[in-house]
Amino acid sequence: MEEVEGKLRQNTTSHTMWRIVCPECNRTHQDTAKRCHPCNTNVSAKYCTFEVRIAEYFATLRACRLWPSSMHGSLSAGELAGKMADVPDSVSGHKCKGAQSCPLKQETVRLKERALTILEAARGVSSV
């Protein structure tokens, strides 16, 4: 799982997010908004950068109870792989204009594929 962070950090592409943000209060608004009315401030584009992707990745791992890594010490390999396979569904709230070419989406799908391979191997071992 930590290897995904490295891959996210190396990919410096950025995409515009579907929402924009107020620089004063950090509220997000629809991408058609021009001003944050409570603050009376112009809003600006929000970007999907490697920093944003890493933050969202670790927030997702925490939500899936996979981070910090000490949280899964008592899990079997199959249980851990099952939780890892859920990560792509948990980042579905990440909405950037990169869509499926977003590095966060790509790396979490690869993580799921590796997790499913582990699950298949674990099933094969347990049936022997």
N, CA and C of each residue as an Amber inpcrd file, in Angstrom:
protein
   384
   0.8160000  -1.1940000   0.0000000   0.0000000   0.0000000   0.0000000
   0.8610000   1.2600000   0.0000000   1.9920000   1.2030000   0.7190000
   2.8630000   2.3810000   0.7600000   3.4780000   2.6610000  -0.6070000
   3.6250000   1.6110000  -1.4160000   4.2040000   1.8070000  -2.7470000
   3.3030000   2.6990000  -3.6080000   2.0020000   2.6730000  -3.3580000
   1.0740000   3.5240000  -4.1040000   1.3990000   4.9890000  -3.8430000
   1.7400000   5.3290000  -2.5930000   2.0990000   6.7140000  -2.2850000
   3.2530000   7.1720000  -3.1610000   4.2800000   6.3440000  -3.3060000
   5.4250000   6.6970000  -4.1430000   5.0250000   6.9300000  -5.5860000
   4.1530000   6.0790000  -6.1020000   3.6960000   6.2420000  -7.4870000
   2.8650000   7.5080000  -7.6480000   2.0460000   7.8160000  -6.6470000
   1.2630000   9.0540000  -6.7060000   2.1770000  10.2750000  -6.6480000
   3.2140000  10.1980000  -5.8210000   4.1510000  11.3160000  -5.6630000
   4.9410000  11.5570000  -6.9610000   5.2640000  10.5000000  -7.6740000
   6.0620000  10.6260000  -8.9010000   5.2610000  11.2080000 -10.0670000
   3.9480000  11.0410000 -10.0260000   3.1200000  11.5000000 -11.1350000
   2.7020000  12.9460000 -10.8830000   3.2950000  13.8570000 -11.6260000
   3.0670000  15.2860000 -11.3830000   1.9850000  15.8870000 -12.2780000
   1.2690000  15.0600000 -13.0220000   0.1680000  15.6060000 -13.8200000
  -0.8990000  16.1710000 -12.8920000  -1.6230000  17.1500000 -13.3850000
  -2.7140000  17.6860000 -12.5800000  -3.9440000  17.8660000 -13.4620000
  -5.0830000  17.7910000 -12.8290000  -6.3590000  17.9610000 -13.5160000
  -7.1870000  18.9500000 -12.7150000  -8.0660000  19.6340000 -13.3920000
  -8.9950000  20.5210000 -12.7060000 -10.0660000  19.6620000 -12.0400000
 -10.4500000  20.0500000 -10.8380000 -11.5200000  19.3460000 -10.1320000
 -12.8620000  19.8610000 -10.6510000 -13.9130000  19.1040000 -10.4150000
 -15.2460000  19.4990000 -10.8390000 -15.8400000  20.5650000  -9.9280000
 -15.2030000  20.8170000  -8.8070000 -15.6790000  21.8410000  -7.8960000
 -14.6100000  22.9060000  -7.7750000 -15.0220000  24.1120000  -7.4000000
 -14.0740000  25.1940000  -7.1780000 -14.1310000  25.5830000  -5.7070000
 -13.1420000  26.3220000  -5.2580000 -13.0020000  26.5750000  -3.8280000
 -12.8620000  28.0670000  -3.5330000 -13.3520000  28.4540000  -2.3610000
 -13.1810000  29.8250000  -1.8810000 -11.8500000  29.8900000  -1.1380000
 -10.9710000  30.8130000  -1.5150000  -9.6750000  30.9020000  -0.8370000
  -9.7870000  31.4260000   0.5980000 -10.8980000  32.0540000   0.9330000
 -11.0930000  32.6020000   2.2850000 -11.5760000  31.5480000   3.2780000
 -12.6810000  30.8590000   2.9340000 -13.3090000  29.9420000   3.8920000
 -13.1310000  28.4730000   3.5230000 -12.5840000  28.2100000   2.3530000
 -12.3220000  26.8530000   1.8640000 -13.6020000  26.0810000   1.5280000
 -14.7330000  26.7730000   1.3990000 -15.9600000  26.1100000   0.9580000
 -15.7990000  25.7240000  -0.5040000 -16.3980000  24.5880000  -0.8690000
 -16.3980000  24.2120000  -2.2780000 -17.7280000  24.6150000  -2.8900000
 -17.6700000  24.9710000  -4.1610000 -18.8430000  25.4270000  -4.8980000
 -18.9010000  24.7060000  -6.2380000 -20.0680000  24.7440000  -6.8660000
 -20.2080000  24.1930000  -8.2070000 -19.2260000  24.9070000  -9.1350000
 -18.7980000  24.2340000 -10.1880000 -17.7920000  24.8340000 -11.0690000
 -18.3150000  26.0170000 -11.8780000 -19.5970000  26.3230000 -11.7780000
 -20.1450000  27.4870000 -12.4830000 -20.1630000  28.7430000 -11.6060000
 -19.9030000  28.5940000 -10.3100000 -19.9400000  29.7460000  -9.3940000
 -18.7790000  30.6940000  -9.6880000 -19.0250000  31.9610000  -9.4650000
 -17.9890000  32.9800000  -9.6440000 -17.5220000  33.5360000  -8.3000000
 -18.4460000  33.5760000  -7.3200000 -18.1370000  34.1660000  -6.0140000
 -18.6590000  33.2750000  -4.9000000 -18.0010000  33.3610000  -3.7650000
 -18.4860000  32.7450000  -2.5340000 -19.3230000  33.8320000  -1.8520000
 -20.6170000  33.6570000  -1.8130000 -21.4940000  34.7150000  -1.2940000
 -21.2980000  34.9870000   0.2050000 -21.1020000  33.9690000   1.0510000
 -20.8700000  34.2930000   2.4670000 -19.6170000  35.1520000   2.6860000
 -18.5860000  34.9320000   1.8720000 -17.3250000  35.6800000   2.0380000
 -17.2180000  36.8750000   1.0970000 -18.0650000  36.9020000   0.0700000
 -17.9910000  37.9200000  -0.9650000 -16.6040000  37.9310000  -1.6270000
 -16.1210000  36.7440000  -1.9100000 -14.7840000  36.5590000  -2.4830000
 -14.8920000  35.8000000  -3.7980000 -14.0330000  36.1180000  -4.7420000
 -13.9660000  35.3430000  -5.9750000 -13.4600000  33.9450000  -5.6580000
 -14.0750000  32.9560000  -6.2890000 -13.6440000  31.5760000  -6.0980000
 -12.5920000  31.2330000  -7.1480000 -11.8470000  30.1820000  -6.8990000
 -10.8130000  29.7840000  -7.8550000 -10.8660000  28.2730000  -8.0700000
 -10.2420000  27.8640000  -9.1420000 -10.2390000  26.4450000  -9.4950000
  -9.5070000  25.6440000  -8.4220000  -9.9500000  24.4240000  -8.2660000
  -9.3060000  23.4750000  -7.3620000  -8.6660000  22.4200000  -8.2650000
  -7.4540000  22.0140000  -7.9320000  -6.7290000  21.1010000  -8.8050000
  -6.4470000  19.7710000  -8.1290000  -6.4660000  18.7390000  -8.9270000
  -6.0730000  17.3980000  -8.5010000  -4.5730000  17.3100000  -8.7520000
  -3.7850000  17.5260000  -7.6990000  -2.3270000  17.4520000  -7.7850000
  -1.8530000  16.2360000  -7.0170000  -0.5830000  15.9290000  -7.0920000
  -0.1020000  14.7500000  -6.3720000  -0.2970000  14.9130000  -4.8710000
  -0.2150000  16.1440000  -4.3670000  -0.4320000  16.3580000  -2.9300000
  -1.8790000  16.0460000  -2.5390000  -2.8210000  16.4900000  -3.3560000
  -4.2410000  16.2250000  -3.1050000  -4.5070000  14.7270000  -3.1840000
  -3.9320000  14.0740000  -4.1930000  -4.1620000  12.6350000  -4.3670000
  -3.6020000  11.8380000  -3.1960000  -2.4120000  12.1980000  -2.7200000
  -1.8200000  11.4850000  -1.5820000  -2.6760000  11.6920000  -0.3370000
  -3.1210000  12.9100000  -0.1030000  -3.9760000  13.1820000   1.0590000
  -5.2710000  12.3720000   0.9740000  -5.8990000  12.3440000  -0.1850000
  -7.1450000  11.5840000  -0.3410000  -6.8960000  10.0820000  -0.2300000
  -5.7670000   9.6220000  -0.7230000  -5.4310000   8.1990000  -0.6270000
  -5.3130000   7.7730000   0.8380000  -4.5670000   8.5380000   1.6320000
  -4.4120000   8.1590000   3.0370000  -5.7040000   8.3530000   3.8290000
  -6.5010000   9.3510000   3.4710000  -7.8070000   9.5060000   4.1190000
  -8.6830000   8.2900000   3.8270000  -8.6120000   7.7880000   2.6020000
  -9.3670000   6.5980000   2.2200000  -8.8590000   5.3740000   2.9700000
  -7.5330000   5.2330000   3.0660000  -6.9810000   4.0990000   3.8220000
  -7.4450000   4.1430000   5.2750000  -7.4670000   5.3470000   5.8710000
  -7.9530000   5.4770000   7.2470000  -9.4250000   5.0720000   7.3380000
 -10.2300000   5.5270000   6.3810000 -11.6560000   5.2000000   6.3840000
 -11.8870000   3.6940000   6.2220000 -11.0070000   3.0330000   5.4850000
 -11.1050000   1.5810000   5.2830000 -10.3980000   0.8040000   6.3960000
  -9.9000000   1.5230000   7.3840000  -9.1740000   0.9490000   8.5230000
  -7.9130000   0.1920000   8.0740000  -7.2300000   0.7860000   7.0890000
  -5.9720000   0.2260000   6.5870000  -4.7680000   1.0930000   6.9400000
  -5.0150000   2.2370000   7.5610000  -3.9260000   3.1350000   7.9360000
  -4.2220000   3.7260000   9.2920000  -3.2730000   3.8090000  10.1740000
  -1.8810000   3.3810000  10.0190000  -1.7860000   1.8600000   9.9140000
  -0.6720000   1.4050000   9.3860000  -0.5130000  -0.0240000   9.1070000
  -0.6120000  -0.8780000  10.3690000  -0.3970000  -0.2970000  11.5400000
  -0.5220000  -1.0680000  12.7870000  -1.9650000  -1.5260000  13.0150000
  -2.9310000  -0.9220000  12.3220000  -4.3370000  -1.2930000  12.4960000
  -4.6650000  -2.6600000  11.9040000  -3.8430000  -3.1620000  10.9980000
  -4.1950000  -4.4370000  10.3620000  -3.2510000  -5.5690000  10.7460000
  -2.5740000  -5.4290000  11.8530000  -1.6590000  -6.4730000  12.2980000
  -2.3360000  -7.7950000  12.6000000  -3.5910000  -7.7760000  13.0290000
  -4.2810000  -9.0140000  13.3840000  -5.0950000  -9.5970000  12.2260000
  -5.0650000  -8.9630000  11.0720000  -5.8350000  -9.4550000   9.9310000
  -5.0720000 -10.5490000   9.1970000  -5.8050000 -11.5100000   8.6770000
  -5.1850000 -12.5130000   7.8070000  -4.8760000 -11.8600000   6.4650000
  -4.0790000 -12.5330000   5.6550000  -3.7480000 -11.9950000   4.3280000
  -5.0120000 -11.8200000   3.4960000  -5.9300000 -12.7590000   3.6100000
  -7.1840000 -12.6730000   2.8640000  -8.0420000 -11.5050000   3.3140000
  -8.1290000 -11.2740000   4.6350000  -8.9030000 -10.1490000   5.1570000
  -8.2890000  -8.8210000   4.7210000  -6.9640000  -8.7550000   4.8000000
  -6.2650000  -7.5330000   4.3900000  -6.4820000  -7.2660000   2.9050000
  -6.3450000  -8.2910000   2.0850000  -6.5550000  -8.1370000   0.6430000
  -7.9940000  -7.7240000   0.3490000  -8.9450000  -8.2650000   1.1010000
 -10.3490000  -7.8910000   0.9140000 -10.5710000  -6.4150000   1.1870000
  -9.9590000  -5.9030000   2.2620000 -10.0800000  -4.4770000   2.5680000
  -9.3940000  -3.6380000   1.4880000  -8.2360000  -4.1070000   1.0040000
  -7.5180000  -3.3740000  -0.0440000  -8.3510000  -3.3100000  -1.3280000
  -9.0910000  -4.3700000  -1.6080000  -9.9180000  -4.4090000  -2.8180000
 -11.0510000  -3.3870000  -2.7600000 -11.4190000  -2.9390000  -1.5520000
 -12.4920000  -1.9510000  -1.4020000 -12.0240000  -0.5130000  -1.6230000
 -10.7210000  -0.2780000  -1.6610000 -10.1910000   1.0860000  -1.7440000
 -10.6830000   1.8410000  -2.9810000 -10.6840000   1.2490000  -4.2020000
 -11.1490000   2.0280000  -5.3610000 -12.5840000   2.5300000  -5.2090000
 -13.4590000   1.7250000  -4.5980000 -14.8420000   2.1620000  -4.3990000
 -14.8960000   3.3240000  -3.4090000 -13.9740000   3.3360000  -2.4630000
 -13.9580000   4.3820000  -1.4440000 -13.4350000   5.7170000  -1.9760000
 -12.6800000   5.7130000  -3.0650000 -12.2100000   6.9790000  -3.6410000
 -13.1650000   7.4880000  -4.7140000 -14.3400000   6.8820000  -4.7990000
 -15.3010000   7.2960000  -5.8320000 -15.7410000   8.7450000  -5.6590000
 -15.5720000   9.3130000  -4.4610000 -15.9130000  10.7120000  -4.2370000
 -14.9140000  11.6810000  -4.8450000 -13.7690000  11.1670000  -5.2810000
 -12.7550000  12.0100000  -5.9220000 -13.2300000  12.3270000  -7.3340000
 -13.5250000  13.5930000  -7.5830000 -14.0870000  13.9990000  -8.8730000
 -13.1930000  15.0400000  -9.5450000 -12.2990000  14.5570000 -10.3880000
 -11.5050000  15.4930000 -11.1720000 -11.7970000  15.2540000 -12.6420000
 -11.4220000  16.2030000 -13.4520000 -11.7160000  16.1080000 -14.8800000
 -10.8110000  15.1190000 -15.6000000  -9.8740000  14.5130000 -14.8490000
  -9.0460000  13.4640000 -15.4240000  -9.8030000  12.1560000 -15.5620000
 -10.9240000  12.0330000 -14.8430000 -11.7750000  10.8360000 -14.8550000
 -10.9280000   9.5840000 -14.6310000 -11.0150000   8.6330000 -15.5270000
 -10.2930000   7.3700000 -15.3360000  -8.7960000   7.4890000 -15.6010000
  -8.3420000   8.6110000 -16.1670000  -6.9000000   8.8030000 -16.3620000
  -6.2560000   9.4570000 -15.1450000  -7.0460000   9.7420000 -14.1110000
  -6.5110000  10.3190000 -12.8730000  -5.5960000   9.2860000 -12.2150000
  -4.3880000   9.6760000 -11.8360000  -3.4690000   8.7310000 -11.1980000
  -4.0350000   8.0840000  -9.9290000  -4.8570000   8.8030000  -9.1670000
  -5.4500000   8.2130000  -7.9660000  -6.3660000   7.0560000  -8.3390000
  -7.1950000   7.2560000  -9.3360000  -8.0920000   6.1880000  -9.7880000
  -7.2830000   5.0220000 -10.3470000  -6.2700000   5.3180000 -11.1660000
  -5.4680000   4.2600000 -11.7800000  -4.7290000   3.4310000 -10.7300000
  -4.1060000   4.1060000  -9.7830000  -3.3180000   3.3760000  -8.7800000
  -4.1980000   2.5710000  -7.8320000  -5.3830000   3.0800000  -7.4930000
  -6.2450000   2.2990000  -6.6080000  -6.8440000   1.0990000  -7.3460000
  -7.0730000   1.2240000  -8.6430000  -7.5340000   0.0660000  -9.4250000
  -6.4200000  -0.9870000  -9.4710000  -5.1660000  -0.5490000  -9.6520000
  -4.0420000  -1.5050000  -9.6390000  -3.9260000  -2.1760000  -8.2710000
  -4.1470000  -1.4100000  -7.2010000  -4.1110000  -1.9730000  -5.8530000
  -5.1850000  -3.0450000  -5.7070000  -6.3650000  -2.7770000  -6.2190000
  -7.4540000  -3.7600000  -6.1660000  -7.0820000  -5.0120000  -6.9490000
  -6.4790000  -4.8460000  -8.1220000  -6.0810000  -6.0000000  -8.9270000
  -5.0700000  -6.8630000  -8.1860000  -4.0900000  -6.2140000  -7.5280000
  -3.1040000  -6.9710000  -6.7420000  -3.7750000  -7.6750000  -5.5640000
  -4.7230000  -6.9870000  -4.9260000  -5.4390000  -7.5810000  -3.7910000
  -6.2450000  -8.7940000  -4.2380000  -6.8960000  -8.6990000  -5.3760000
  -7.6800000  -9.8330000  -5.8750000  -6.7830000 -11.0150000  -6.2340000
  -5.5810000 -10.7250000  -6.7330000  -4.6200000 -11.7890000  -7.0060000
  -4.2230000 -12.4940000  -5.7110000  -4.0170000 -11.7140000  -4.6530000
  -3.6850000 -12.2900000  -3.3390000  -4.8450000 -13.1410000  -2.8370000
  -6.0700000 -12.6390000  -2.9830000  -7.2410000 -13.3990000  -2.5390000
  -7.3560000 -14.7280000  -3.2830000  -7.1440000 -14.6950000  -4.5890000
  -7.2080000 -15.9280000  -5.3800000  -6.1290000 -16.9130000  -4.9250000
  -4.9310000 -16.4050000  -4.6770000  -3.8460000 -17.2760000  -4.2010000
  -4.1780000 -17.8570000  -2.8360000  -4.7760000 -17.0400000  -1.9670000
  -5.1380000 -17.5070000  -0.6240000  -6.2230000 -18.5870000  -0.7230000
  -7.1740000 -18.4150000  -1.6190000  -8.2150000 -19.4250000  -1.8010000
  -7.6210000 -20.7240000  -2.3240000  -6.6500000 -20.5950000  -3.2380000
  -6.0010000 -21.7810000  -3.7860000  -5.2390000 -22.5560000  -2.7300000
  -4.5690000 -21.8300000  -1.8310000  -3.8200000 -22.4760000  -0.7500000
  -4.7690000 -23.1370000   0.2370000  -5.8800000 -22.4730000   0.5570000
  -6.7920000 -23.0310000   1.5610000  -7.5660000 -24.2320000   1.0400000
  -7.6750000 -24.3910000  -0.2780000  -8.4040000 -25.5330000  -0.8280000
  -7.5140000 -26.7480000  -1.0300000  -6.2210000 -26.5990000  -0.7980000
  -5.2870000 -27.7250000  -1.0000000  -5.3220000 -28.6550000   0.1680000
